[in-house]
Each structure stands twice: as structure tokens, then as C-alpha cells.
Amino acid sequence: MGNQNEIRYCNLPQMPQRAFNVPVGPMRLEAILVMAKKWVNGTKLKYSFFEGDGFFTTVTDSSGNQSKLFWKGTESEKEAVRNAFKKWKSQGIGLEFEESSDFRDSIIRIGFAKGEGSWSYVGRDAWDIPKEQRTMNFGWDIVSDEDTILHEIGHAMGFPHEHQNPKAGIVWDEEAVYTSLAGPPNYWSRDQTYHNIIRKISPDDVQGSSWDPNSIMHYPFGANMIISPEEYKDGLRPEDGLSERDIAWVKQFYPKIDKRTFVELKAFHSEIISINAGDQINLEFSPEESRTFTVRTFGNMDTVMVLSEVVDGENQYLSGDDDSGEDRNSSIQIKLLKGKKYIVNIRLYYKTSAGDTCVMVY
């Protein structure tokens, strides 16, 4: 990277902190937060690129002159992004990625507005973003910058910045960091620098039990920004590409799914949920009649539940519910059709008692 002023950084959008309406103990809170932005394993994340001149950001310079930053990218840029999705998928994970030509049908919506920085919403935060808006942007030429693309896709899968890991023990020369990032090429405010670098993320959001300075989710840093660990006073440059820990983490949260392990769900039959926190149970349901069904969990636990229809061998999302941190159970009420096959994925955040917990469709 050379000179610190040459380093461009990912500028994460700021989202409000989650508030809970019922008392949540520390162990339950930890279990919820570590999974809060992760997808249910097996989810197909459709992505699309904004095309044409109808999508842009209007910017105003210091003289009051306005210009447009178009969101469309070149074919080379789009191909570089496609290849980065393939690299994450090639690690043998359960998530699926599929390009769509319709941004309204996509979870991840990608722009290439130059000068606006590179960023992505983190994991399931993307659900709350209006369909005509981006959930990811590449603000400079990324054709030969695969690490930036892998980094932003990592965010889209739910992974935070690794250099903000409290287990890293990084002590910053804060004024040096603020001064460096206020200049070119980032031109960040103090608030942006604090949010993306100085701020420590919650220990509950951290992947793994230690710090990975080579993670694709880690920024590089120039000299005189880090006071300690002393070995990084002259700078920290993660190795290129996905680290061994990156690969281990993504496989931990999104292991490859063996469809032979799916459990058949029968109407009015209680299916025991015998999994640990962070694990997932996958169930198949083929209704014997067409009507409105309720799919519901029972017991003292926090879960996220997703219902999909199997269409041409692929799961198409229908509905979902997340009861974490609430005094209720996940429940989906929806009309299902005879002759169709449906998949119910349930991921467990936390179980508050040793008694049986289960799922039923009725």
C-alpha cells in the first residue's frame, strides 16, 4: 500500500442500536448479538447491479454546483464482483448467491458511484433498505482490487470489521488516525472515523475467540497510527485474500447443507428441536391440502425461522420471523398449496431452559 494517504477505506453505513422491550440477560444477549445480522443458512442471496442513467447520487460542491454520480458500472467491474461471489461460495458454504437482472427481486443491490466510497450494509440489515436504494457501493476502480470486493461481500454476509475487535488490544494514536482520515483520499469526518476505526464493536459481535490481523475484514494501516501492539507501530498490512480464519468462520456460520439430513414435518405433529445455540434445523413440509397454515415454534428459546417454497429445485423465500429478545415464539401464517414442497429453516439463538422445544405446522 505504501503511503497511508493512498489507502481507501470501507465506510459502513450507521444503523441504530437494537433495543429490547423485555429484560434480556447477558448470556441471552450475547447469543442474540453474535447471530443478529447473520442469515439463516441455506438462504439464497440474490444480487443485482443498477443499470442505465436513471440511478445516481446528486452531489453539491463548495460553490453550489451540482453533479451526478451514476450507480452503473462497467462490464469489467461487474465481472470482478461476480468472481468474488464465486470465491466466497467456493469455500464450501451453505449460502447461495445468484445474480438477478431485477433490483426489486434482489437482497444485495450494487452500485459503482465513484467518489462515494466503498461500503455495504451488514447482513440482514439489508432487509430494511428500500428496494430502489443500494445496499452496497464500490467507490473506486475495483477491477484489480479483489480484496475490497471480498471485504464488502463479507459485510453483506454479516461479518463486522475485524480491526474493531475488542480482543485485538489495539491502542490507537487517535488524533493521528483522525488527521490521516480527514485528508485524501477518504476525507472522513471525525464521526465517520470513530464509527469505522476507533469504535470497538461489542464482544458479542465478534467472530471467534481471538483477533485475526490477516482477516479480509481488517483494514491495512500505515505507520504511526497504532501505539500498541508495538509490532504494528510501523504499520499493519493484512495478507491478500481470505485468511485461514476467514474461511473457518464462514464455514462455522454457514456450513455446507446436506439435504439428506432434512427432517420431514407433518401437520399437527410436534417436531423436537434438538440443536445447540447457533445451530440450525432444516425441515421439509408437503401439505396434503391447500389452505392457510401456521408454522410455529414452542418453548423458551430465541429463534429466527424462514419459510421457502421449492421451485425448480431451488428455495424461494416466502416469509420469515425472528422472535429473539421478545416474550413470544416465531410464527408464520401463510397459505400453502397441495402438491408443493416447502422448506422451514430454524436457527437457534438461545434456549432458556432444559425442557423440550419444538416446531409444529397446523
Solvent accessible surface area in square Angstrom, and as a share of the most:
residue,aa,sasa,rsa
1,M,110,0.49
2,G,70,0.67
3,N,88,0.45
4,Q,31,0.14
5,N,79,0.40
6,E,104,0.47
7,I,3,0.01
8,R,121,0.44
9,Y,4,0.01
10,C,7,0.04
11,N,32,0.16
12,L,14,0.07
13,P,35,0.22
14,Q,99,0.44
15,M,63,0.28
16,P,118,0.74
17,Q,160,0.71
18,R,103,0.38
19,A,88,0.68
20,F,56,0.23
21,N,147,0.76
22,V,42,0.24
23,P,130,0.81
24,V,32,0.18
25,G,36,0.35
26,P,115,0.72
27,M,139,0.62
28,R,39,0.14
29,L,55,0.28
30,E,92,0.41
31,A,15,0.12
32,I,0,0.00
33,L,44,0.22
34,V,38,0.22
35,M,10,0.04
36,A,23,0.18
37,K,74,0.31
38,K,9,0.04
39,W,5,0.02
40,V,3,0.02
41,N,6,0.03
42,G,16,0.16
43,T,26,0.15
44,K,36,0.15
45,L,0,0.00
46,K,44,0.19
47,Y,13,0.05
48,S,1,0.00
49,F,15,0.06
50,F,2,0.01
51,E,92,0.41
52,G,38,0.36
53,D,83,0.43
54,G,63,0.61
55,F,53,0.22
56,F,69,0.29
57,T,34,0.20
58,T,70,0.41
59,V,52,0.30
60,T,81,0.47
61,D,75,0.39
62,S,125,0.81
63,S,89,0.57
64,G,48,0.47
65,N,94,0.48
66,Q,130,0.58
67,S,61,0.40
68,K,111,0.47
69,L,42,0.21
70,F,78,0.32
71,W,26,0.09
72,K,89,0.38
73,G,16,0.15
74,T,77,0.45
75,E,116,0.52
76,S,62,0.40
77,E,7,0.03
78,K,11,0.04
79,E,74,0.33
80,A,16,0.13
81,V,0,0.00
82,R,53,0.19
83,N,71,0.36
84,A,0,0.00
85,F,4,0.02
86,K,127,0.54
87,K,76,0.32
88,W,4,0.01
89,K,63,0.27
90,S,85,0.55
91,Q,34,0.15
92,G,31,0.30
93,I,3,0.01
94,G,6,0.06
95,L,0,0.00
96,E,72,0.32
97,F,33,0.14
98,E,58,0.26
99,E,69,0.31
100,S,16,0.10
101,S,125,0.81
102,D,51,0.26
103,F,40,0.17
104,R,159,0.58
105,D,71,0.37
106,S,0,0.00
107,I,17,0.09
108,I,3,0.01
109,R,2,0.01
110,I,0,0.00
111,G,0,0.00
112,F,3,0.01
113,A,0,0.00
114,K,81,0.34
115,G,74,0.71
116,E,52,0.23
117,G,20,0.19
118,S,0,0.00
119,W,29,0.10
120,S,1,0.01
121,Y,34,0.13
122,V,17,0.10
123,G,0,0.00
124,R,44,0.16
125,D,18,0.10
126,A,8,0.06
127,W,105,0.37
128,D,109,0.56
129,I,19,0.10
130,P,62,0.39
131,K,78,0.33
132,E,96,0.43
133,Q,81,0.36
134,R,22,0.08
135,T,3,0.02
136,M,0,0.00
137,N,0,0.00
138,F,0,0.00
139,G,6,0.06
140,W,35,0.12
141,D,95,0.49
142,I,0,0.00
143,V,69,0.39
144,S,114,0.74
145,D,42,0.22
146,E,68,0.30
147,D,44,0.23
148,T,21,0.12
149,I,1,0.00
150,L,0,0.00
151,H,14,0.06
152,E,0,0.00
153,I,0,0.00
154,G,0,0.00
155,H,0,0.00
156,A,6,0.05
157,M,0,0.00
158,G,3,0.03
159,F,8,0.04
160,P,25,0.15
161,H,1,0.01
162,E,8,0.03
163,H,0,0.00
164,Q,1,0.00
165,N,1,0.00
166,P,42,0.26
167,K,93,0.40
168,A,8,0.06
169,G,46,0.44
170,I,7,0.03
171,V,76,0.44
172,W,16,0.06
173,D,54,0.28
174,E,83,0.37
175,E,100,0.45
176,A,33,0.26
177,V,0,0.00
178,Y,23,0.09
179,T,100,0.58
180,S,27,0.17
181,L,1,0.00
182,A,56,0.43
183,G,19,0.18
184,P,71,0.44
185,P,41,0.26
186,N,27,0.14
187,Y,146,0.56
188,W,19,0.07
189,S,58,0.37
190,R,137,0.50
191,D,86,0.44
192,Q,55,0.24
193,T,1,0.00
194,Y,103,0.39
195,H,26,0.12
196,N,1,0.00
197,I,0,0.00
198,I,14,0.07
199,R,57,0.21
200,K,83,0.35
201,I,14,0.07
202,S,40,0.26
203,P,86,0.54
204,D,28,0.15
205,D,43,0.22
206,V,9,0.05
207,Q,6,0.03
208,G,31,0.30
209,S,96,0.62
210,S,49,0.32
211,W,43,0.15
212,D,10,0.05
213,P,31,0.20
214,N,49,0.25
215,S,0,0.00
216,I,12,0.06
217,M,7,0.03
218,H,8,0.04
219,Y,7,0.03
220,P,21,0.13
221,F,6,0.02
222,G,10,0.10
223,A,52,0.41
224,N,112,0.58
225,M,5,0.02
226,I,3,0.02
227,I,83,0.42
228,S,37,0.24
229,P,36,0.23
230,E,126,0.57
231,E,135,0.61
232,Y,41,0.16
233,K,85,0.36
234,D,127,0.66
235,G,22,0.21
236,L,7,0.03
237,R,129,0.47
238,P,14,0.09
239,E,121,0.54
240,D,104,0.54
241,G,16,0.15
242,L,29,0.15
243,S,16,0.10
244,E,156,0.70
245,R,73,0.27
246,D,6,0.03
247,I,48,0.25
248,A,52,0.41
249,W,14,0.05
250,V,0,0.00
251,K,92,0.39
252,Q,114,0.51
253,F,10,0.04
254,Y,0,0.00
255,P,63,0.40
256,K,158,0.67
257,I,45,0.23
258,D,55,0.28
259,K,130,0.55
260,R,214,0.78
261,T,89,0.52
262,F,29,0.12
263,V,46,0.27
264,E,109,0.49
265,L,3,0.01
266,K,104,0.44
267,A,41,0.32
268,F,138,0.57
269,H,95,0.42
270,S,44,0.29
271,E,35,0.16
272,I,78,0.40
273,I,3,0.02
274,S,94,0.61
275,I,36,0.18
276,N,112,0.57
277,A,62,0.48
278,G,21,0.20
279,D,64,0.33
280,Q,33,0.15
281,I,20,0.10
282,N,21,0.11
283,L,0,0.00
284,E,47,0.21
285,F,8,0.03
286,S,64,0.41
287,P,6,0.04
288,E,142,0.64
289,E,90,0.41
290,S,58,0.38
291,R,64,0.24
292,T,71,0.41
293,F,4,0.02
294,T,17,0.10
295,V,1,0.01
296,R,77,0.28
297,T,0,0.00
298,F,63,0.26
299,G,33,0.31
300,N,94,0.48
301,M,10,0.05
302,D,1,0.00
303,T,0,0.00
304,V,11,0.06
305,M,0,0.00
306,V,21,0.12
307,L,1,0.00
308,S,7,0.04
309,E,31,0.14
310,V,41,0.23
311,V,48,0.28
312,D,142,0.74
313,G,53,0.51
314,E,84,0.38
315,N,42,0.22
316,Q,88,0.39
317,Y,112,0.43
318,L,65,0.32
319,S,30,0.20
320,G,32,0.31
321,D,29,0.15
322,D,37,0.19
323,D,0,0.00
324,S,0,0.00
325,G,1,0.01
326,E,63,0.28
327,D,128,0.66
328,R,102,0.37
329,N,23,0.12
330,S,0,0.00
331,S,45,0.29
332,I,6,0.03
333,Q,137,0.61
334,I,42,0.21
335,K,127,0.54
336,L,0,0.00
337,L,77,0.38
338,K,136,0.58
339,G,75,0.72
340,K,86,0.36
341,K,88,0.37
342,Y,5,0.02
343,I,6,0.03
344,V,1,0.01
345,N,9,0.05
346,I,0,0.00
347,R,9,0.03
348,L,4,0.02
349,Y,3,0.01
350,Y,47,0.18
351,K,70,0.30
352,T,68,0.40
353,S,48,0.31
354,A,109,0.85
355,G,41,0.40
356,D,114,0.59
357,T,2,0.01
358,C,20,0.12
359,V,0,0.00
360,M,45,0.20
361,V,0,0.00
362,Y,73,0.28
